[in-house]
């Protein structure tokens, strides 16, 4: 079984990472009834003996799960909050790198100043994370595009990954600012960071704040008049009184991004008849090396608290995948050309239903 390492850079990247590890733990807790460490959990976690810190092999009883992650931020606030919260036992000091001053919302400060200052320390932590993997398949980089640390240092980390691990797939989830962003230079930060993403990433899953806000508004409209509770969404059981008790300002938005990443990596973690490898995503979806920007879409949509919404049919979820209202970035691909589409379905689904929907939507896209 393969393993992946998540690299979280900046405030936004670490907040999304916090939601990702929360949901990943609950997802594996739901499916793993035996309490034994297996390849499924080993994709993003390694099992550590709570007495001496020794890494335990597969088949051993789970004692203490540690995330395969590297946390970087030039302001220590978010990382300190994570270390004081419910996820504090999932990380240790060897995975963390913080400063106190921040990059001042300036791409150049993050990329040039902090990138040069902390280059060796970042590489050391990336190497240690990679050495703990038996078969490292991918790095997942989470960062923002508008801030200085996220855009500047985040893209610097990406270039370091390309230089140090050229054969390992680099999948990036950047969060773009909305039009109403209060940082006046965020468009410049985004443009400067875009060049680095184009040159150094293997696959980019862009996310936009405004699209997430509109998705949350749609969720509120759907949930109006319904009772809040626990539901199953793509194999994830989530409650508002779960690991993180009270919803913070961006938790619901970050929750959507975290679920997208969990769903995308499910075939690399769980067994299935039609599973695909993470490398197959870039192999089949990227026609040219620099043309690696994908449009992520998600169905069904649920917020952090989750609602007792009616179950979506497979036909409806296929239609949602091509709907602007379910895309995590504000774009209209129907005005352009589809070079490739990948629809990843989780759950007990019949192959005949998949073929029927694929043929139906292939006909619709061809006609349009």
Secondary structure, 3 states (H helix, E strand, C coil): CCEEEEEEEHHHHHHHHHHHHHHHHHHHHHHCCCCECCHHHHCCEEEECCCCCCECCCCCECCEEEECEEEEECCCHHHHHHHHCCCHHHCCHHHEEECCCCCCCCHHHHHHHHHHHCHHHHHHHHHHHHHCCCCEEEEEEEEECCCHHHHHHHHHHHHHHHHHCCCCEEEEEEEECCCCCCCCCHHHHHHHHHHHHHHHCCEEECEEHHHHHHHHHHHHHHHCCCCECCEEECCEEECCCCCCCCCCCCHHHHHHHHHHHHHHHHHHHCCCCCCCCHHHHHHHHCCCCCCCEECCECCCCCCCCCECCCCCCHHHHHHHHCCHHHECCCCCHHHCCCCCCCCCCCCCCCHHHHHHHHHHHHHHHHHC
